[in-house]
Amino acid sequence: MLAGAGVAAGEAAHLGLAVAMGLGAAGYCARLSWAYVRRKAALRRRAVRRSVRVDPWAVPEPWRGLTARAARARKQLQQFARDCPPGPLAEQMARASAVAAAAVEEQWSMARAGAALGTPLRGAERVAADLDAVQGRLRSAAPAERTALQAREEQLAAELRSLRRSQAAADELSARLGVLVERMEKLAATSGRLLGAAGPASSDLASVSTHLEALVAALDEARAPAGGGPEEAPGP
């Protein structure tokens, strides 16, 4: 369109066919440059989406370490997506960055859910010791004390079961987050190597993009077990 406008303007001004063709070529080049700038800006907007604020120091270990590693991987992938030149690999980098950002949001929600469980293992050890003491007293208790001791035994046994369920939930969350973070780190490390090895003129760009796509799919697979989401994790 710009090329036609340039030719028409040249003819209208009686500048000659050569000048008119030059104006048309200049208009066409301007259109290509504008399209390149818009495409690159769109890729950057996709890669650098507004991130959820993640504060590793707001949760205790092991959630703190996992959260810090996930945030670090997300930052690396965002930087790779910004630095990648336009092309098929840039599309893959942008998608990898978006998937990693969503994974970090899920990781952060699950880490807070895990932190909300507290330290059930320590509490379970204390309750188990109390239960053993009550059961020891029951064996030699007088009939008048047995009713109160049996009620206390049932209360402690129920509390112990609840704490053990909480511990099982915390262990499951920790294991799931460990897999998720490991795959995020692998994706970030591999993306950095691919970005350095595959320039714009790489003849093996298709296989590079396929490999990156496989890593992104693996990260999606690691997110899949979340099911209904971290908010459904059982409480203490």
LUMPAZA-405932 format. One record per residue (C-alpha): residue number from 1; residue in one letter; x, y, z. Coordinates in steps of 0.25 Angstrom, whole numbers. Layout:
residues N
<node torse="NUM" guke="A" u="X" v="Y" w="Z"/>
...
END
This chain:
residues 236
<node torse="1" guke="M" u="0" v="0" w="0"/>
<node torse="2" guke="L" u="11" v="10" w="4"/>
<node torse="3" guke="A" u="19" v="5" w="-9"/>
<node torse="4" guke="G" u="7" v="9" w="-18"/>
<node torse="5" guke="A" u="5" v="22" w="-11"/>
<node torse="6" guke="G" u="20" v="25" w="-13"/>
<node torse="7" guke="V" u="19" v="22" w="-28"/>
<node torse="8" guke="A" u="6" v="30" w="-29"/>
<node torse="9" guke="A" u="12" v="42" w="-22"/>
<node torse="10" guke="G" u="24" v="42" w="-31"/>
<node torse="11" guke="E" u="15" v="41" w="-44"/>
<node torse="12" guke="A" u="6" v="52" w="-39"/>
<node torse="13" guke="A" u="18" v="61" w="-36"/>
<node torse="14" guke="H" u="24" v="58" w="-50"/>
<node torse="15" guke="L" u="37" v="53" w="-44"/>
<node torse="16" guke="G" u="39" v="42" w="-54"/>
<node torse="17" guke="L" u="37" v="27" w="-53"/>
<node torse="18" guke="A" u="51" v="24" w="-46"/>
<node torse="19" guke="V" u="48" v="34" w="-35"/>
<node torse="20" guke="A" u="34" v="29" w="-34"/>
<node torse="21" guke="M" u="39" v="15" w="-33"/>
<node torse="22" guke="G" u="49" v="19" w="-22"/>
<node torse="23" guke="L" u="38" v="25" w="-14"/>
<node torse="24" guke="G" u="30" v="13" w="-15"/>
<node torse="25" guke="A" u="42" v="4" w="-10"/>
<node torse="26" guke="A" u="45" v="14" w="1"/>
<node torse="27" guke="G" u="30" v="12" w="5"/>
<node torse="28" guke="Y" u="31" v="-3" w="5"/>
<node torse="29" guke="C" u="44" v="-3" w="13"/>
<node torse="30" guke="A" u="37" v="6" w="23"/>
<node torse="31" guke="R" u="25" v="-4" w="24"/>
<node torse="32" guke="L" u="35" v="-15" w="26"/>
<node torse="33" guke="S" u="42" v="-8" w="37"/>
<node torse="34" guke="W" u="30" v="-4" w="44"/>
<node torse="35" guke="A" u="25" v="-19" w="44"/>
<node torse="36" guke="Y" u="38" v="-23" w="50"/>
<node torse="37" guke="V" u="37" v="-13" w="61"/>
<node torse="38" guke="R" u="23" v="-17" w="64"/>
<node torse="39" guke="R" u="26" v="-32" w="64"/>
<node torse="40" guke="K" u="38" v="-30" w="73"/>
<node torse="41" guke="A" u="30" v="-22" w="83"/>
<node torse="42" guke="A" u="19" v="-32" w="83"/>
<node torse="43" guke="L" u="28" v="-43" w="86"/>
<node torse="44" guke="R" u="34" v="-35" w="98"/>
<node torse="45" guke="R" u="20" v="-32" w="103"/>
<node torse="46" guke="R" u="17" v="-47" w="103"/>
<node torse="47" guke="A" u="30" v="-51" w="110"/>
<node torse="48" guke="V" u="30" v="-40" w="120"/>
<node torse="49" guke="R" u="16" v="-41" w="125"/>
<node torse="50" guke="R" u="13" v="-35" w="138"/>
<node torse="51" guke="S" u="18" v="-45" w="148"/>
<node torse="52" guke="V" u="12" v="-49" w="162"/>
<node torse="53" guke="R" u="21" v="-43" w="173"/>
<node torse="54" guke="V" u="28" v="-55" w="179"/>
<node torse="55" guke="D" u="35" v="-54" w="193"/>
<node torse="56" guke="P" u="43" v="-66" w="197"/>
<node torse="57" guke="W" u="46" v="-60" w="211"/>
<node torse="58" guke="A" u="31" v="-60" w="214"/>
<node torse="59" guke="V" u="31" v="-75" w="215"/>
<node torse="60" guke="P" u="40" v="-84" w="223"/>
<node torse="61" guke="E" u="48" v="-96" w="218"/>
<node torse="62" guke="P" u="47" v="-104" w="210"/>
<node torse="63" guke="W" u="37" v="-95" w="203"/>
<node torse="64" guke="R" u="47" v="-83" w="203"/>
<node torse="65" guke="G" u="58" v="-90" w="195"/>
<node torse="66" guke="L" u="48" v="-96" w="185"/>
<node torse="67" guke="T" u="42" v="-82" w="183"/>
<node torse="68" guke="A" u="55" v="-75" w="181"/>
<node torse="69" guke="R" u="59" v="-86" w="171"/>
<node torse="70" guke="A" u="46" v="-84" w="163"/>
<node torse="71" guke="A" u="47" v="-69" w="163"/>
<node torse="72" guke="R" u="61" v="-70" w="158"/>
<node torse="73" guke="A" u="58" v="-79" w="147"/>
<node torse="74" guke="R" u="46" v="-70" w="143"/>
<node torse="75" guke="K" u="55" v="-58" w="142"/>
<node torse="76" guke="Q" u="65" v="-65" w="133"/>
<node torse="77" guke="L" u="54" v="-69" w="124"/>
<node torse="78" guke="Q" u="49" v="-55" w="123"/>
<node torse="79" guke="Q" u="63" v="-50" w="120"/>
<node torse="80" guke="F" u="65" v="-60" w="109"/>
<node torse="81" guke="A" u="51" v="-57" w="103"/>
<node torse="82" guke="R" u="55" v="-42" w="102"/>
<node torse="83" guke="D" u="69" v="-45" w="96"/>
<node torse="84" guke="C" u="64" v="-55" w="85"/>
<node torse="85" guke="P" u="64" v="-49" w="71"/>
<node torse="86" guke="P" u="50" v="-50" w="64"/>
<node torse="87" guke="G" u="47" v="-64" w="58"/>
<node torse="88" guke="P" u="42" v="-78" w="61"/>
<node torse="89" guke="L" u="52" v="-79" w="73"/>
<node torse="90" guke="A" u="46" v="-66" w="78"/>
<node torse="91" guke="E" u="32" v="-71" w="78"/>
<node torse="92" guke="Q" u="37" v="-83" w="86"/>
<node torse="93" guke="M" u="45" v="-75" w="96"/>
<node torse="94" guke="A" u="32" v="-66" w="98"/>
<node torse="95" guke="R" u="24" v="-78" w="101"/>
<node torse="96" guke="A" u="34" v="-84" w="110"/>
<node torse="97" guke="S" u="34" v="-71" w="118"/>
<node torse="98" guke="A" u="19" v="-71" w="119"/>
<node torse="99" guke="V" u="18" v="-85" w="123"/>
<node torse="100" guke="A" u="29" v="-83" w="134"/>
<node torse="101" guke="A" u="22" v="-70" w="139"/>
<node torse="102" guke="A" u="9" v="-78" w="141"/>
<node torse="103" guke="A" u="17" v="-90" w="147"/>
<node torse="104" guke="V" u="23" v="-80" w="157"/>
<node torse="105" guke="E" u="10" v="-74" w="161"/>
<node torse="106" guke="E" u="5" v="-88" w="164"/>
<node torse="107" guke="Q" u="18" v="-92" w="171"/>
<node torse="108" guke="W" u="16" v="-79" w="180"/>
<node torse="109" guke="S" u="2" v="-83" w="183"/>
<node torse="110" guke="M" u="5" v="-97" w="187"/>
<node torse="111" guke="A" u="17" v="-92" w="195"/>
<node torse="112" guke="R" u="8" v="-83" w="203"/>
<node torse="113" guke="A" u="-1" v="-95" w="205"/>
<node torse="114" guke="G" u="10" v="-104" w="210"/>
<node torse="115" guke="A" u="15" v="-93" w="219"/>
<node torse="116" guke="A" u="1" v="-92" w="225"/>
<node torse="117" guke="L" u="1" v="-106" w="229"/>
<node torse="118" guke="G" u="12" v="-102" w="239"/>
<node torse="119" guke="T" u="21" v="-113" w="245"/>
<node torse="120" guke="P" u="12" v="-125" w="247"/>
<node torse="121" guke="L" u="24" v="-135" w="248"/>
<node torse="122" guke="R" u="29" v="-128" w="261"/>
<node torse="123" guke="G" u="15" v="-127" w="267"/>
<node torse="124" guke="A" u="12" v="-141" w="263"/>
<node torse="125" guke="E" u="24" v="-146" w="271"/>
<node torse="126" guke="R" u="19" v="-138" w="283"/>
<node torse="127" guke="V" u="5" v="-143" w="282"/>
<node torse="128" guke="A" u="10" v="-157" w="281"/>
<node torse="129" guke="A" u="19" v="-156" w="293"/>
<node torse="130" guke="D" u="6" v="-151" w="301"/>
<node torse="131" guke="L" u="-2" v="-162" w="296"/>
<node torse="132" guke="D" u="8" v="-172" w="300"/>
<node torse="133" guke="A" u="8" v="-166" w="314"/>
<node torse="134" guke="V" u="-7" v="-167" w="315"/>
<node torse="135" guke="Q" u="-7" v="-181" w="310"/>
<node torse="136" guke="G" u="3" v="-185" w="321"/>
<node torse="137" guke="R" u="-5" v="-178" w="332"/>
<node torse="138" guke="L" u="-18" v="-186" w="327"/>
<node torse="139" guke="R" u="-11" v="-199" w="329"/>
<node torse="140" guke="S" u="-10" v="-197" w="344"/>
<node torse="141" guke="A" u="-21" v="-186" w="346"/>
<node torse="142" guke="A" u="-32" v="-188" w="357"/>
<node torse="143" guke="P" u="-46" v="-190" w="351"/>
<node torse="144" guke="A" u="-50" v="-176" w="355"/>
<node torse="145" guke="E" u="-39" v="-170" w="346"/>
<node torse="146" guke="R" u="-41" v="-179" w="334"/>
<node torse="147" guke="T" u="-53" v="-171" w="328"/>
<node torse="148" guke="A" u="-45" v="-158" w="328"/>
<node torse="149" guke="L" u="-32" v="-165" w="323"/>
<node torse="150" guke="Q" u="-40" v="-172" w="312"/>
<node torse="151" guke="A" u="-46" v="-159" w="307"/>
<node torse="152" guke="R" u="-32" v="-152" w="307"/>
<node torse="153" guke="E" u="-26" v="-164" w="299"/>
<node torse="154" guke="E" u="-37" v="-163" w="288"/>
<node torse="155" guke="Q" u="-35" v="-148" w="287"/>
<node torse="156" guke="L" u="-19" v="-150" w="286"/>
<node torse="157" guke="A" u="-21" v="-161" w="276"/>
<node torse="158" guke="A" u="-30" v="-152" w="267"/>
<node torse="159" guke="E" u="-20" v="-141" w="268"/>
<node torse="160" guke="L" u="-9" v="-150" w="264"/>
<node torse="161" guke="R" u="-17" v="-155" w="252"/>
<node torse="162" guke="S" u="-19" v="-141" w="247"/>
<node torse="163" guke="L" u="-5" v="-137" w="249"/>
<node torse="164" guke="R" u="0" v="-149" w="241"/>
<node torse="165" guke="R" u="-10" v="-146" w="230"/>
<node torse="166" guke="S" u="-5" v="-132" w="230"/>
<node torse="167" guke="Q" u="10" v="-137" w="229"/>
<node torse="168" guke="A" u="6" v="-146" w="217"/>
<node torse="169" guke="A" u="0" v="-134" w="210"/>
<node torse="170" guke="A" u="12" v="-126" w="213"/>
<node torse="171" guke="D" u="21" v="-137" w="208"/>
<node torse="172" guke="E" u="13" v="-138" w="195"/>
<node torse="173" guke="L" u="13" v="-123" w="192"/>
<node torse="174" guke="S" u="28" v="-123" w="195"/>
<node torse="175" guke="A" u="31" v="-134" w="185"/>
<node torse="176" guke="R" u="22" v="-128" w="174"/>
<node torse="177" guke="L" u="29" v="-115" w="176"/>
<node torse="178" guke="G" u="42" v="-121" w="175"/>
<node torse="179" guke="V" u="39" v="-127" w="161"/>
<node torse="180" guke="L" u="33" v="-114" w="156"/>
<node torse="181" guke="V" u="45" v="-106" w="160"/>
<node torse="182" guke="E" u="55" v="-116" w="155"/>
<node torse="183" guke="R" u="48" v="-116" w="141"/>
<node torse="184" guke="M" u="47" v="-101" w="141"/>
<node torse="185" guke="E" u="62" v="-100" w="144"/>
<node torse="186" guke="K" u="65" v="-110" w="133"/>
<node torse="187" guke="L" u="57" v="-102" w="123"/>
<node torse="188" guke="A" u="64" v="-89" w="127"/>
<node torse="189" guke="A" u="78" v="-96" w="126"/>
<node torse="190" guke="T" u="75" v="-102" w="112"/>
<node torse="191" guke="S" u="68" v="-90" w="107"/>
<node torse="192" guke="G" u="81" v="-82" w="110"/>
<node torse="193" guke="R" u="89" v="-92" w="103"/>
<node torse="194" guke="L" u="80" v="-93" w="91"/>
<node torse="195" guke="L" u="80" v="-78" w="90"/>
<node torse="196" guke="G" u="95" v="-77" w="89"/>
<node torse="197" guke="A" u="96" v="-88" w="80"/>
<node torse="198" guke="A" u="85" v="-85" w="70"/>
<node torse="199" guke="G" u="87" v="-72" w="63"/>
<node torse="200" guke="P" u="78" v="-66" w="53"/>
<node torse="201" guke="A" u="84" v="-74" w="41"/>
<node torse="202" guke="S" u="85" v="-87" w="48"/>
<node torse="203" guke="S" u="82" v="-99" w="39"/>
<node torse="204" guke="D" u="76" v="-107" w="50"/>
<node torse="205" guke="L" u="66" v="-97" w="56"/>
<node torse="206" guke="A" u="54" v="-107" w="54"/>
<node torse="207" guke="S" u="61" v="-117" w="63"/>
<node torse="208" guke="V" u="65" v="-107" w="73"/>
<node torse="209" guke="S" u="50" v="-102" w="74"/>
<node torse="210" guke="T" u="45" v="-116" w="75"/>
<node torse="211" guke="H" u="54" v="-119" w="87"/>
<node torse="212" guke="L" u="50" v="-106" w="94"/>
<node torse="213" guke="E" u="35" v="-110" w="91"/>
<node torse="214" guke="A" u="38" v="-123" w="98"/>
<node torse="215" guke="L" u="43" v="-117" w="110"/>
<node torse="216" guke="V" u="32" v="-107" w="111"/>
<node torse="217" guke="A" u="22" v="-119" w="110"/>
<node torse="218" guke="A" u="30" v="-126" w="121"/>
<node torse="219" guke="L" u="28" v="-114" w="130"/>
<node torse="220" guke="D" u="13" v="-114" w="127"/>
<node torse="221" guke="E" u="13" v="-129" w="130"/>
<node torse="222" guke="A" u="19" v="-125" w="144"/>
<node torse="223" guke="R" u="8" v="-115" w="146"/>
<node torse="224" guke="A" u="-3" v="-125" w="143"/>
<node torse="225" guke="P" u="-4" v="-133" w="156"/>
<node torse="226" guke="A" u="-8" v="-120" w="163"/>
<node torse="227" guke="G" u="-22" v="-124" w="159"/>
<node torse="228" guke="G" u="-32" v="-115" w="165"/>
<node torse="229" guke="G" u="-21" v="-105" w="169"/>
<node torse="230" guke="P" u="-13" v="-103" w="182"/>
<node torse="231" guke="E" u="-24" v="-96" w="189"/>
<node torse="232" guke="E" u="-30" v="-110" w="191"/>
<node torse="233" guke="A" u="-18" v="-115" w="199"/>
<node torse="234" guke="P" u="-23" v="-120" w="212"/>
<node torse="235" guke="G" u="-21" v="-111" w="224"/>
<node torse="236" guke="P" u="-15" v="-115" w="238"/>
END
